[in-house]
Structures are given as C-alpha cells and as structure tokens.
Amino acid sequence: MQFFRQNIAPIIIFVIFIFTLVLVTSRAFLPTDMTLPAPIGVIHLILPLA
C-alpha cells in the first residue's frame, strides 16, 4: 500500500492534471468556444413526471 501511495497515486494525479490542462487549453483554439453571449430567454426543461 505504501508503494501505491508514494509512487502510483502521484503519477495518476499528475496524468489527470496534465489531461485536464490540455483539455482546458485546447478550448481556446476551438472556433466556437465561449465567444457567443449567453442566450437570453426562457429555457424550457422537459422533465419526466414519475
């Protein structure tokens, strides 16, 4: 368990961090990123009645 905690877990955390960093950074290069303003109006949600 100590081997996992000292060697494997930090590697997993680092890989997850790098993966999310790449994803968030790549959003800046997408043509339809968050450049449009948010829609103004009523949003209708269809919820099942159970």
Secondary structure, DSSP 8 states (H G I E B T S, - for coil): -HHIIIIIHHHHHHHHHHHHHHHHHHGGG-TTSTTS----S---------
